[in-house]
């Protein structure tokens, strides 16, 4: 079964298979199935074409996949453009929601947290020789 360009796995229960679609989590998948009166434990291959069409129509009524990704990207771009703190943190690839970064998250590549001192890394001790 394909919904919104995503293949729903046939070996999983439908409530968990719907979570393969970006923008549909477990609670939304359960709400959709309950609204349509479909058993949560049924496998995608076991439902008939009419039920599948109703399910497809209901799922596509939500903002999912590419539209949702574009919306999120536009929101982040807006935060960067207005120059707010959250936008600044997004552009630095730093934590945005107030998490501690002094003790946690020390293995971030290239020490991208500009607010801390750059990390000193261990070297071999060999002096680099410039090529002539």
C-alpha positions as CSV (number, residue, x, y, z in Angstrom):
1,X,0.0,0.0,0.0
2,X,1.3,3.5,-0.9
3,X,0.1,6.7,0.7
4,X,1.6,10.1,-0.2
5,X,4.4,8.5,-2.1
6,X,5.5,6.3,0.8
7,X,5.2,2.5,0.9
8,X,3.5,1.4,4.1
9,X,5.3,-1.8,5.3
10,X,3.1,-4.9,4.9
11,X,4.7,-6.8,7.8
12,X,3.7,-4.2,10.4
13,X,0.4,-3.4,12.0
14,X,-1.3,-0.5,10.3
15,X,-1.0,1.9,13.3
16,X,2.8,1.5,13.3
17,X,3.1,1.3,9.5
18,X,1.5,4.8,9.1
19,X,4.3,6.3,11.2
20,X,6.6,5.8,8.2
21,X,5.0,8.9,6.8
22,X,6.7,12.1,7.9
23,X,4.3,14.1,10.0
24,X,2.3,11.1,11.3
25,X,3.2,9.8,14.7
26,X,1.7,7.0,16.7
27,X,-1.0,9.1,18.3
28,X,-2.1,10.7,15.0
29,X,-2.1,7.2,13.3
30,X,-4.3,5.8,16.0
31,X,-6.7,8.8,15.8
32,X,-7.0,8.4,12.0
33,X,-7.8,4.6,12.4
34,X,-10.3,5.2,15.2
35,X,-12.0,8.0,13.2
36,X,-12.4,5.6,10.2
37,X,-13.4,2.6,12.3
38,X,-10.4,0.5,11.1
39,X,-8.9,-2.0,13.6
40,X,-5.5,-0.8,14.7
41,X,-4.0,-4.3,14.5
42,X,-4.9,-5.0,10.9
43,X,-2.0,-5.4,8.4
44,X,-2.0,-3.1,5.3
45,X,-2.4,-6.1,2.9
46,X,-5.6,-7.2,4.7
47,X,-7.8,-4.2,4.0
48,X,-9.9,-3.8,0.9
49,X,-9.6,-1.1,-1.7
50,X,-12.5,1.0,-0.5
51,X,-11.1,1.2,3.0
52,X,-7.6,1.9,1.6
53,X,-9.1,4.8,-0.4
54,X,-10.8,6.3,2.7
55,X,-7.5,5.9,4.6
56,X,-5.5,7.6,1.9
57,X,-8.0,10.5,1.7
58,X,-7.9,11.0,5.5
59,X,-4.1,10.9,5.7
60,X,-3.6,13.3,2.8
61,X,-5.9,15.8,4.5
62,X,-3.1,16.5,7.0
63,X,0.1,18.5,6.2
64,X,2.6,15.7,5.6
65,X,5.9,14.9,3.9
66,X,7.2,17.6,1.5
67,X,4.7,20.3,2.5
68,X,5.5,19.9,6.2
69,X,9.3,19.8,5.6
70,X,9.0,23.0,3.5
71,X,6.9,24.6,6.2
72,X,9.4,23.8,8.9
73,X,12.3,25.0,6.8
74,X,10.5,28.3,6.1
75,X,9.9,28.8,9.8
76,X,13.6,28.3,10.6
77,X,14.6,30.6,7.7
78,X,12.2,33.3,9.1
79,X,13.8,33.0,12.6
80,X,17.2,33.4,11.0
81,X,16.1,36.4,8.9
82,X,14.6,38.4,11.8
83,X,17.8,37.8,13.8
84,X,16.3,36.4,16.9
85,X,18.1,34.2,19.4
86,X,16.5,31.0,18.2
87,X,17.5,31.8,14.6
88,X,21.0,32.5,15.7
89,X,21.2,29.2,17.5
90,X,19.8,27.4,14.4
91,X,22.5,29.0,12.2
92,X,25.2,27.9,14.5
93,X,23.9,24.4,14.7
94,X,23.6,24.8,18.5
95,X,20.9,23.7,20.9
96,X,17.9,25.9,20.5
97,X,15.6,25.0,23.3
98,X,17.7,26.0,26.4
99,X,19.5,22.7,26.9
100,X,22.9,22.8,28.7
101,X,25.9,22.6,26.4
102,X,28.8,23.1,28.8
103,X,28.9,19.5,30.0
104,X,26.8,17.7,27.4
105,X,27.1,17.5,23.7
106,X,30.9,17.7,23.7
107,X,31.4,15.4,20.7
108,X,30.0,17.8,18.2
109,X,32.2,17.9,15.1
110,X,34.6,20.7,14.7
111,X,33.6,22.4,17.9
112,X,30.8,24.4,16.3
113,X,29.8,26.1,19.5
114,X,31.3,29.5,19.0
115,X,30.3,30.6,22.5
116,X,32.8,28.2,24.2
117,X,36.5,28.1,23.7
118,X,37.6,25.9,20.8
119,X,38.6,22.5,21.9
120,X,42.2,21.5,21.9
121,X,42.7,18.1,20.5
122,X,45.6,15.7,21.0
123,X,48.2,15.5,18.3
124,X,51.1,13.2,17.6
125,X,53.6,15.7,18.9
126,X,55.4,15.7,15.6
127,X,56.3,19.2,14.3
128,X,54.9,19.8,10.8
129,X,57.5,20.5,8.2
130,X,56.6,23.0,5.5
131,X,57.2,21.9,2.0
132,X,59.4,24.1,-0.2
